[in-house]
Amino acid sequence: MKFMHVDAFTEVPFGGNPAGVVLGTDNLSDEGIHKIARELNVRETVFVSGSYSADYRFRYMSPSGEVDFSGHATIAAFHSLVEEGMAEISQDITMFSLETNAGILQVEIVRNDTTGLHEVQITHKKPQFLATYDSVEYADALGIGLVDIMSLYPIQTVNTGLPTLMVPVISLEALKRVKPDWAKLDELSKDADYVAIQVFTKDALEVTSDAHARHFAPRLGVKEDPVTGAAAGCQGSYMVHYGWISSINTVSSIVIEQGYSVDRPGKVIVEVQGTQNDIQQVKVSGTAVTVMKGTVFL
């Protein structure tokens, strides 16, 4: 089987978030999937196969087990399919349907013949705003003070495909000081409704960015993730819902920068359609570059 090592949410190699992509896995057993994921040992490896209900079926494996959906791995997989001639993009915008454990998703590829870096845009589920949590406990577990948390906004789980806890902080400096106590976070997450944590601020390093984020996913076997598409969809929804971004025009485009703290900078573009109290659709997009490719023997 062909495999690729692809960096997603970046335009340059060794930036963004790395993903493994394995193509043509229709006859691969669950045991084989787990073995390959452990061997490639990246944040997620996506296994691409055919589908009876969509154009493709993707399964996502972290080093510790299967996850329902991964944004950066989806970007990486469609980049690989196009690069290997397995997905034809004959129009400026080409639509595909994708079967995942999180449901059937719609994916658009926006062709860019100038750079060759085609933008992959994923339609997420309509956001669910779920449980809220105590600021004192999470400030302590993240190694920051209560004054660093934006008190006007809740610490809350949002789900647009992968339930993620939103933790807004007051500044980029506060975000830089975050130093998780993994034991405390593990204890807090035991009976929680989220699988990962997104800590973010409206401050940004780049003038073209609307927010800066860091992402922690110890339950998925990864302590800090470079750039996280699934969480970006949740964060964009949160920002519109709580008035961080004006929703007057009913379509909000949000640029989230991430990965600087782990020397893998990247950007995610989130498009939120709808108003503050009635978000109808969320789309997450980015580009990717191939770093390595080869053959898996099993």
C-alpha positions in Angstrom: 0.0 0.0 0.0 1.1 3.6 -0.7 1.7 5.8 2.3 2.5 9.5 2.6 3.8 11.7 5.4 1.9 15.0 4.8 2.1 18.3 6.7 -1.4 19.9 6.8 -2.4 23.6 7.5 0.8 24.8 6.0 2.4 25.8 2.7 5.9 24.7 3.6 7.4 21.3 4.7 7.9 20.7 8.4 5.2 23.2 9.4 1.6 22.7 10.4 0.5 19.3 11.6 1.9 16.0 10.3 -0.3 13.1 9.4 0.2 9.7 7.9 -1.9 8.8 4.9 -2.3 5.2 3.7 -4.2 4.6 0.4 -6.0 1.6 -0.9 -6.8 0.0 2.5 -10.1 -1.7 1.5 -8.8 -5.1 2.5 -6.8 -4.1 5.5 -7.7 -5.7 8.8 -8.2 -3.8 12.1 -5.0 -5.4 13.4 -3.1 -4.2 10.3 -4.5 -0.7 10.8 -3.4 -0.5 14.4 0.1 -1.9 13.5 0.7 0.7 10.7 -0.6 3.5 12.9 1.9 2.6 15.7 4.7 2.2 13.1 4.1 5.7 11.6 3.6 7.1 15.1 2.2 10.5 14.2 -0.7 12.4 15.8 -3.1 10.6 13.4 -2.8 8.3 10.5 -5.8 8.2 8.1 -6.7 5.0 6.2 -8.4 5.7 2.9 -10.8 3.1 1.3 -13.9 2.9 -0.8 -17.4 3.5 0.5 -20.9 2.3 -0.3 -22.5 5.6 0.9 -19.9 8.2 -0.1 -17.0 8.8 -2.4 -14.5 7.7 0.2 -14.3 6.2 3.7 -11.6 7.5 6.1 -10.6 5.9 9.4 -8.4 7.8 11.8 -6.0 6.2 14.1 -3.9 7.9 16.9 -1.1 6.0 18.6 -3.5 5.1 21.4 -6.6 4.1 19.3 -9.2 5.1 16.8 -10.8 8.6 16.7 -14.0 9.5 14.9 -12.7 12.5 13.0 -9.5 14.4 12.4 -9.4 17.7 10.5 -5.7 17.9 9.6 -5.6 14.2 8.6 -8.6 14.8 6.3 -6.8 17.7 4.6 -3.7 15.5 4.3 -5.6 12.6 2.8 -7.4 14.7 0.1 -4.1 16.4 -0.8 -2.6 12.9 -1.3 -5.6 11.6 -3.3 -5.2 14.6 -5.7 -1.4 14.3 -5.9 -1.6 10.6 -6.7 -4.3 11.1 -9.4 -6.9 9.2 -7.4 -9.3 12.3 -7.1 -10.0 14.4 -10.1 -10.4 18.1 -9.7 -11.6 19.2 -13.1 -13.5 22.3 -11.9 -12.5 25.3 -9.8 -14.5 23.8 -6.9 -15.0 20.1 -6.8 -17.3 18.4 -4.3 -16.7 15.1 -2.6 -18.7 13.1 0.1 -16.7 11.5 2.9 -17.8 8.7 5.2 -16.3 8.8 8.7 -17.3 7.5 12.1 -18.6 11.0 12.8 -21.0 10.7 9.9 -21.1 11.7 6.2 -19.2 14.9 5.6 -19.0 17.2 2.6 -15.6 18.2 1.3 -14.7 20.8 -1.3 -11.4 21.2 -3.1 -10.7 24.7 -4.4 -8.2 24.4 -7.2 -5.2 26.6 -7.3 -3.2 26.1 -10.5 -0.8 28.9 -9.7 0.7 27.5 -6.6 -0.5 23.9 -6.9 -1.6 24.1 -3.3 -5.3 23.3 -3.5 -7.4 24.3 -0.6 -9.3 21.5 1.1 -12.5 22.7 2.8 -14.4 20.4 5.2 -18.0 21.0 6.2 -18.3 20.2 9.9 -21.4 19.3 11.8 -23.7 22.1 13.1 -22.1 23.1 16.5 -23.4 21.7 19.8 -22.7 23.8 22.9 -22.4 21.4 25.7 -21.3 21.3 29.4 -19.5 24.2 31.1 -16.8 23.8 33.7 -15.2 25.5 36.7 -12.6 28.2 35.8 -10.7 27.8 39.1 -10.0 24.1 38.5 -8.9 24.5 34.9 -6.7 27.5 35.6 -4.9 25.5 38.2 -4.6 22.4 35.9 -3.2 24.6 33.1 -0.7 26.2 35.3 -2.0 29.8 35.0 -3.9 32.1 37.3 -7.6 32.6 37.5 -7.0 36.2 36.3 -5.7 34.8 33.0 -9.0 33.3 32.2 -11.5 35.5 30.3 -14.2 35.6 33.0 -17.0 36.9 30.8 -17.0 33.7 28.7 -17.6 30.1 29.9 -15.1 27.2 29.8 -17.4 25.1 27.6 -17.4 22.0 25.4 -18.2 22.6 21.8 -18.7 19.8 19.3 -18.6 20.2 15.5 -17.2 16.6 15.0 -14.8 16.2 17.9 -16.0 17.5 21.3 -13.4 20.0 22.5 -13.2 22.1 25.6 -12.9 25.8 24.9 -10.7 27.8 27.3 -10.4 31.5 26.5 -7.5 33.4 28.0 -6.9 37.2 28.2 -3.6 37.5 26.2 -0.9 35.9 24.2 1.4 36.2 27.2 -1.0 34.2 29.3 -1.3 31.5 26.6 2.5 31.2 26.5 2.6 30.6 30.2 0.2 27.6 30.0 2.1 24.6 31.4 -0.4 21.7 31.9 -0.4 19.5 35.0 -1.2 16.3 33.2 -2.3 14.4 36.3 -4.8 17.1 37.2 -6.1 17.3 33.6 -6.5 13.6 33.5 -8.5 13.7 36.7 -10.7 16.5 35.4 -11.4 14.8 32.1 -12.5 11.4 33.6 -16.2 12.1 33.6 -16.1 15.0 31.1 -17.9 15.3 27.8 -14.8 16.4 25.8 -11.7 14.5 24.4 -9.3 17.5 24.0 -8.7 21.0 25.2 -8.3 24.2 23.1 -6.8 27.2 24.9 -6.9 30.4 22.9 -6.8 34.2 22.9 -7.8 37.0 20.6 -4.2 38.2 20.5 -2.2 37.0 17.5 1.3 37.1 16.2 0.3 37.6 12.5 -1.8 40.7 11.5 -3.9 38.4 9.2 -4.9 36.2 12.1 -7.9 36.6 14.4 -6.8 34.3 17.2 -3.9 32.2 18.5 -4.5 28.8 20.0 -2.8 25.8 21.7 -4.3 22.4 21.8 -3.8 19.6 24.3 -5.1 16.0 23.8 -3.5 13.7 26.3 -6.6 11.4 26.1 -5.7 10.8 22.5 -2.1 10.1 23.2 -0.8 13.5 22.2 0.1 16.2 24.8 0.3 19.3 22.6 -0.9 19.2 19.0 0.6 21.6 16.4 -2.5 22.7 14.4 -5.9 21.2 14.9 -8.7 21.4 12.3 -11.4 19.7 14.4 -10.8 22.0 17.3 -10.7 25.1 15.0 -14.2 24.4 13.9 -15.3 24.3 17.5 -13.4 27.5 18.3 -14.7 29.4 15.4 -18.3 28.5 16.4 -17.5 29.6 20.0 -16.1 32.9 18.9 -19.2 33.7 16.8 -21.7 32.4 19.4 -20.2 34.6 22.2 -19.7 37.7 20.0 -15.9 37.7 19.6 -16.5 37.9 15.8 -19.3 40.0 14.3 -21.9 37.9 12.6 -23.8 40.8 11.0 -23.1 39.5 7.5 -24.1 35.9 8.5 -20.8 34.6 7.1 -17.7 35.0 9.3 -14.3 34.1 8.1 -11.8 33.4 11.0 -8.1 32.7 10.7 -6.7 30.8 13.7 -2.9 30.5 14.0 -1.4 27.6 16.0 1.8 25.6 16.4 4.2 28.3 17.2 4.8 26.9 20.7 6.1 23.6 19.2 7.9 25.2 16.3 5.4 24.0 13.7 3.4 27.2 12.8 0.3 26.8 10.7 -3.1 28.4 10.0 -6.6 27.2 9.8 -9.4 29.1 8.1 -12.8 28.7 9.6 -16.0 29.9 7.9 -19.0 30.1 10.1 -22.4 30.7 8.4 -25.3 32.0 10.5 -25.8 34.4 13.3 -24.7 34.5 16.9 -27.7 32.5 18.2 -28.3 30.5 15.0 -25.1 29.0 13.5 -26.1 26.9 10.5 -22.9 25.6 9.1 -19.2 25.5 9.8 -16.4 24.9 7.3 -12.7 24.4 8.0 -10.1 24.7 5.3 -6.3 24.6 4.7 -3.6 23.4 2.4 -0.9 20.7 2.8 2.5 19.6 1.5 3.9 16.1 1.1 7.2 15.5 3.0 7.7 11.8 2.4 6.1 8.9 0.5 6.7 5.2 0.1 5.2 1.7 0.4 3.9 -0.1 3.4 4.6 -3.9 3.4 2.3 -6.0 5.7 
